[in-house]
């Protein structure tokens, strides 16, 4: 809560600078990253010859809805200065609350990017599935959806001719769709990195064992990990009948390792990266899984 109040006071004091930063950031993201790159894709990007009709249709469609979404955000009945002050006021409830609000606002402002990505990913995925099915038609195969296997099938000449025409059309239209899908995948990855950074800060604030780490630094004996005997010395006692040796031991606590304090935190990090592994992300992006 103290960090949230300090951040709220700091943002309120520099509200004008924050507003100018927001204006420059949104203008750069809208004009330089979205509009300029889509117009670049509507030509011959990097020398690639795309289908003019499909390229023009997809580019104008994305530019139209991007302009509508930008105008919708600009006609909201609230100024940027009031918007910043209201957002910073949530810091009274804690810094994690403020970061959660900022994450939701970033998601809302970039919602049209998610729509563009999902739309292009659906078209790309279904186009790949259609090309895959038509390729099986050339080989005299078909997919058995009930038994989940590939069976042999006999096709007529009309079916082969129609399949050839559809395969040729879809195959030569694939680069145009793939270019837009790749672009919006990169933009969505950029937004995902921003959300990941905010989510990481939230996890540090909510689950990082700050108190346990400070206690371990001040006195590690508060975290026992076992016991051991420390040898102090020995003495010998000689009598007329025998000789006795006495050993002096002290039972002491063995402090636990520093990594044990962060065990559950490291377990959460490993689970997060297991769910969002690079292999699954790349395989999903290759086949257009939104």
C-alpha positions as CSV (number, residue, x, y, z in Angstrom):
1,X,0.0,0.0,0.0
2,X,2.8,2.4,0.8
3,X,4.4,1.8,-2.6
4,X,1.0,2.4,-4.3
5,X,0.5,5.7,-2.5
6,X,4.0,6.9,-3.3
7,X,3.5,6.0,-7.0
8,X,0.1,7.7,-7.0
9,X,1.6,10.9,-5.6
10,X,4.5,10.7,-8.1
11,X,2.2,10.2,-11.1
12,X,-0.2,12.9,-9.9
13,X,2.8,15.4,-9.5
14,X,4.1,14.6,-13.0
15,X,0.6,14.2,-14.6
16,X,1.4,16.5,-17.5
17,X,4.5,14.6,-18.4
18,X,2.7,11.3,-18.2
19,X,-0.1,12.7,-20.5
20,X,2.5,13.8,-23.1
21,X,4.2,10.5,-22.9
22,X,0.9,8.7,-23.5
23,X,0.1,10.9,-26.5
24,X,3.4,10.3,-28.1
25,X,3.3,6.6,-27.4
26,X,-0.2,6.1,-28.8
27,X,0.6,8.3,-31.8
28,X,3.8,6.3,-32.5
29,X,2.0,3.0,-32.1
30,X,-0.9,3.9,-34.3
31,X,0.8,5.8,-37.1
32,X,4.3,4.2,-37.2
33,X,3.6,0.6,-36.2
34,X,0.1,0.0,-37.4
35,X,-0.9,2.4,-40.3
36,X,2.5,2.8,-41.9
37,X,3.4,-0.9,-41.9
38,X,-0.1,-1.9,-43.2
39,X,0.4,0.6,-46.1
40,X,3.8,-0.9,-46.7
41,X,2.3,-4.3,-46.8
42,X,-0.2,-3.1,-49.4
43,X,2.6,-2.6,-51.9
44,X,5.4,-5.0,-52.6
45,X,6.9,-5.6,-49.1
46,X,10.6,-6.4,-49.3
47,X,10.1,-7.2,-53.0
48,X,7.5,-9.9,-52.6
49,X,4.8,-10.0,-55.3
50,X,1.5,-10.4,-53.5
51,X,-2.0,-10.8,-54.9
52,X,-3.1,-7.2,-55.6
53,X,-6.8,-7.8,-54.9
54,X,-6.5,-9.7,-51.7
55,X,-3.7,-7.5,-50.5
56,X,-5.7,-4.3,-51.1
57,X,-8.8,-5.8,-49.5
58,X,-7.1,-7.0,-46.3
59,X,-5.1,-3.8,-46.0
60,X,-8.1,-1.5,-46.4
61,X,-10.1,-3.6,-44.1
62,X,-7.5,-3.5,-41.3
63,X,-7.0,0.3,-41.8
64,X,-10.7,1.0,-41.7
65,X,-11.3,-0.8,-38.4
66,X,-8.1,0.6,-36.9
67,X,-9.3,4.1,-37.7
68,X,-12.8,3.3,-36.2
69,X,-11.2,1.9,-33.0
70,X,-8.9,5.0,-32.7
71,X,-11.8,7.4,-33.2
72,X,-13.9,5.4,-30.7
73,X,-11.1,5.8,-28.0
74,X,-10.8,9.6,-28.8
75,X,-14.5,10.4,-28.4
76,X,-14.6,9.0,-24.8
77,X,-16.0,11.7,-22.5
78,X,-12.9,12.0,-20.4
79,X,-9.6,13.8,-20.9
80,X,-6.2,12.2,-20.7
81,X,-5.3,14.3,-17.6
82,X,-8.4,13.1,-15.7
83,X,-7.8,9.6,-17.0
84,X,-4.2,9.6,-15.5
85,X,-5.4,11.0,-12.2
86,X,-8.1,8.5,-11.8
87,X,-5.8,5.6,-12.7
88,X,-3.1,6.8,-10.2
89,X,-5.7,7.1,-7.5
90,X,-6.1,3.4,-7.5
91,X,-2.7,3.3,-5.9
92,X,-4.3,4.0,-2.6
93,X,-5.5,0.3,-2.7
94,X,-1.9,-0.8,-3.4
95,X,0.6,-0.9,-6.2
96,X,-0.7,-4.2,-7.4
97,X,-4.1,-2.7,-7.9
98,X,-2.7,0.1,-10.0
99,X,-0.7,-2.3,-12.1
100,X,-3.8,-4.4,-12.7
101,X,-5.7,-1.4,-13.9
102,X,-2.8,-0.4,-16.2
103,X,-2.8,-4.0,-17.6
104,X,-6.5,-3.9,-18.3
105,X,-6.2,-0.5,-20.0
106,X,-3.4,-1.7,-22.2
107,X,-5.6,-4.7,-23.1
108,X,-8.6,-2.5,-24.0
109,X,-6.5,0.0,-26.0
110,X,-4.9,-2.8,-28.0
111,X,-8.1,-4.9,-28.4
112,X,-8.3,-4.2,-32.1
113,X,-4.9,-5.9,-32.5
114,X,-6.2,-9.0,-31.0
115,X,-9.2,-8.9,-33.4
116,X,-6.9,-8.4,-36.3
117,X,-4.7,-11.3,-35.2
118,X,-7.6,-13.7,-34.6
119,X,-9.1,-12.9,-37.9
120,X,-5.9,-13.3,-39.9
121,X,-5.0,-16.4,-37.9
122,X,-8.4,-18.0,-38.7
123,X,-8.1,-17.4,-42.4
124,X,-4.5,-18.6,-42.4
125,X,-5.4,-21.8,-40.4
126,X,-8.4,-22.7,-42.5
127,X,-6.4,-22.1,-45.7
128,X,-3.7,-24.4,-44.5
129,X,-6.3,-27.1,-43.6
130,X,-7.9,-26.7,-47.1
131,X,-4.5,-27.0,-48.8
132,X,-3.7,-30.0,-46.8
133,X,-7.0,-31.7,-47.7
134,X,-6.5,-30.9,-51.4
135,X,-3.0,-32.3,-51.3
136,X,-4.4,-35.6,-50.0
137,X,-6.9,-35.5,-52.9
138,X,-4.0,-35.5,-55.4
139,X,-2.5,-38.6,-53.7
140,X,-5.9,-40.5,-53.6
141,X,-6.2,-40.1,-49.9
142,X,-8.7,-38.7,-47.5
143,X,-8.8,-38.1,-43.8
144,X,-11.2,-40.4,-41.8
145,X,-12.4,-38.1,-39.0
146,X,-14.2,-41.0,-37.2
147,X,-11.1,-43.3,-37.0
148,X,-8.6,-40.4,-37.0
149,X,-6.5,-41.9,-39.8
150,X,-5.7,-41.4,-43.5
151,X,-7.6,-43.8,-45.8
152,X,-7.4,-44.5,-49.6
153,X,-10.1,-43.1,-51.8
154,X,-11.0,-43.1,-55.5
155,X,-11.9,-39.7,-57.0
156,X,-13.5,-38.9,-60.3
157,X,-11.9,-36.8,-62.9
158,X,-14.3,-33.9,-62.2
159,X,-13.3,-34.0,-58.5
160,X,-9.6,-34.0,-59.4
161,X,-10.1,-31.1,-61.8
162,X,-12.0,-29.0,-59.2
163,X,-9.4,-29.9,-56.5
164,X,-6.6,-28.8,-58.8
165,X,-8.2,-25.4,-59.4
166,X,-8.9,-24.9,-55.7
167,X,-5.5,-26.0,-54.7
168,X,-3.8,-23.6,-57.2
169,X,-5.9,-20.6,-56.1
170,X,-5.4,-21.3,-52.3
171,X,-1.7,-22.0,-52.8
172,X,-0.9,-18.8,-54.6
173,X,-3.1,-16.7,-52.2
174,X,-1.3,-18.2,-49.1
175,X,1.7,-15.8,-49.1
176,X,-0.6,-12.7,-49.1
177,X,-2.5,-14.1,-46.1
178,X,0.6,-15.3,-44.4
179,X,2.3,-11.8,-44.6
180,X,-0.6,-10.2,-42.7
181,X,-0.7,-13.0,-40.2
182,X,3.0,-12.8,-39.6
183,X,2.8,-9.1,-39.1
184,X,0.0,-9.2,-36.6
185,X,1.7,-12.0,-34.8
186,X,4.7,-9.8,-34.2
187,X,2.6,-6.9,-33.0
188,X,0.6,-9.2,-30.7
189,X,3.9,-10.6,-29.4
190,X,5.0,-7.1,-28.6
191,X,1.8,-6.4,-26.6
192,X,2.2,-9.8,-24.9
193,X,5.7,-8.8,-23.7
194,X,4.2,-5.7,-22.1
195,X,1.5,-7.8,-20.4
196,X,4.1,-10.3,-19.3
197,X,6.3,-7.5,-17.7
198,X,3.3,-6.1,-15.8
199,X,2.2,-9.6,-14.7
200,X,5.7,-10.4,-13.6
201,X,5.7,-7.2,-11.4
202,X,2.4,-8.3,-10.0
203,X,3.7,-11.7,-9.1
204,X,6.7,-10.2,-7.4
205,X,4.5,-7.8,-5.4
206,X,2.0,-10.5,-4.4
207,X,4.0,-13.7,-4.0
208,X,7.7,-12.8,-3.5
209,X,8.7,-13.7,0.1
210,X,10.2,-10.4,1.0
211,X,9.7,-10.9,4.8
212,X,11.3,-14.4,4.6
213,X,14.3,-13.1,2.6
214,X,14.9,-10.3,5.1
215,X,14.6,-12.7,8.0
216,X,17.1,-15.1,6.4
217,X,19.6,-12.3,5.8
218,X,19.3,-11.0,9.4
219,X,19.3,-14.4,11.1
220,X,19.4,-17.6,9.1
221,X,19.0,-19.8,12.2
222,X,15.3,-19.0,12.1
223,X,15.0,-21.4,9.1
224,X,16.2,-24.8,10.5
225,X,17.0,-27.4,7.9
226,X,18.2,-30.1,10.3
227,X,20.6,-30.7,13.2
228,X,24.2,-31.7,13.6
229,X,26.7,-32.4,16.4
230,X,29.6,-30.1,16.8
231,X,32.7,-31.6,18.5
232,X,34.0,-29.4,21.3
233,X,36.7,-31.7,22.5
234,X,37.4,-34.8,24.6
235,X,39.0,-35.7,27.9
236,X,40.5,-38.9,29.3
237,X,40.0,-40.2,32.8
238,X,42.5,-42.8,34.1
239,X,41.7,-44.9,37.1
240,X,43.4,-47.9,38.6
241,X,41.2,-50.3,36.8
242,X,40.4,-48.7,33.4
243,X,40.9,-45.7,31.1
244,X,37.8,-43.7,30.0
245,X,37.6,-41.2,27.2
246,X,34.8,-38.6,27.2
247,X,33.7,-36.8,24.1
248,X,31.9,-33.4,24.4
249,X,29.3,-32.6,21.6
250,X,27.0,-29.7,21.1
251,X,23.7,-30.1,19.3
252,X,23.2,-27.3,16.8
253,X,20.7,-26.3,14.2
254,X,21.7,-26.4,10.6
255,X,20.1,-23.5,8.7
256,X,18.2,-24.2,5.6
257,X,19.5,-23.1,2.2
258,X,18.4,-19.7,0.7
259,X,16.9,-21.5,-2.3
260,X,14.3,-23.2,-0.1
261,X,12.8,-19.9,0.8
262,X,12.2,-19.3,-2.9
263,X,11.0,-22.9,-3.6
264,X,7.4,-22.1,-4.3
265,X,8.3,-19.0,-6.2
266,X,10.7,-20.9,-8.5
267,X,8.0,-23.6,-8.9
268,X,5.5,-21.0,-10.1
269,X,8.1,-19.6,-12.6
270,X,8.8,-23.1,-14.0
271,X,5.1,-23.8,-14.3
272,X,4.6,-20.5,-16.2
273,X,7.4,-21.2,-18.6
274,X,6.2,-24.8,-19.1
275,X,2.7,-23.6,-20.1
276,X,4.2,-20.9,-22.4
277,X,7.2,-22.8,-23.8
278,X,9.0,-21.6,-26.9
279,X,8.2,-24.9,-28.7
280,X,4.4,-24.6,-28.2
281,X,4.4,-20.9,-29.1
282,X,6.3,-21.5,-32.4
283,X,4.3,-24.6,-33.3
284,X,1.1,-22.7,-32.7
285,X,2.3,-19.7,-34.7
286,X,3.2,-21.9,-37.7
287,X,-0.2,-23.5,-37.9
288,X,-2.2,-20.4,-37.2
289,X,-3.6,-21.4,-33.8
290,X,-5.1,-18.1,-32.3
